[in-house]
Amino acid sequence: MRSFRHDTRLRLLVAALLAGSLSGCAGDLSDLRKFVEQEKARPPGPIEPLPQIQPYETFTYQAQGVRSPFRPDDSSATAASEQGQASGSGIQPDFNRNKEYLERFPLDTLSMVGTITANGQHFGLVADPEGAVHRVQVGNYLGQNHGQIIEIGNTQIKLTEIVPDGLGGWIENQAAIATDAQAGE
């Protein structure tokens, strides 16, 4: 019963405030009415003519015997392949391999945080940029340059990356990530 009276009082208060705020809008509107009458009394201006629509000209493609512009040029692909074979040693990343989680991060954003040995096998502990720690072993991949782990030491993880040589081929590059203590030296 008590909340009903409270709700009724609240509704009356809101209605009084609304009525008071609306009464402030009923001021002198004579200047507005005068402006509207002046605008209505003005003669209408000329209507601009619609722009002329140009007819669409059709185009017939006449180059059936020419290479499609939407497909790669076979001669440039062959030249790049020959140049790649001439410049590199035939090394190439395995693009059909499923990517591992730590391959999504640049190598310089990963850090070695330690090692563990379990069942006679040596593992490295690598922290990703988000701070999560991952266990890696020889043969796992790290970084965005197809880097494969070749050795796990107590203070660093060595890997071999396969990077473009700039001439259409690939070369191997030795890299490592170290613990923070060694990185500061």
ABEGO torsion letter per residue (X at the ends): XAAAAAAAAAAAAAAAAAAAAAAAABBBAAAAAAAAAAAAABBBBBBBBBBBBBBBBBBBBABAABBBAABBBAAAAAAAAAAAAAABAGBBBBAABBBBAAAABBAAABBBAEBBBBGGBBBBBBBBAAGBBBBBBBGBBBEAAGBBBABBBAABBBBBBBBBAGAGBBBBBBBBBBBAAAAAX
